């Protein structure tokens, strides 16, 4: 699978929790964040959400 870079801002608390999870699972923060995004998108699609009809934040 080809990958590309994505930069995002998260709260200090979220970053800390991600760092702890990465250490505990021997996974990179990048791997865990990518997995979380992929699962969120799959769930959104499964629930039938209309992403084209959403307003941007």
Secondary structure, DSSP 4 states (H G I P E B T S, - for coil): -----------HHHHHHHHHHHHHHT--HHHHHHHHHHHHHHHHHHTT--GGGPPP-
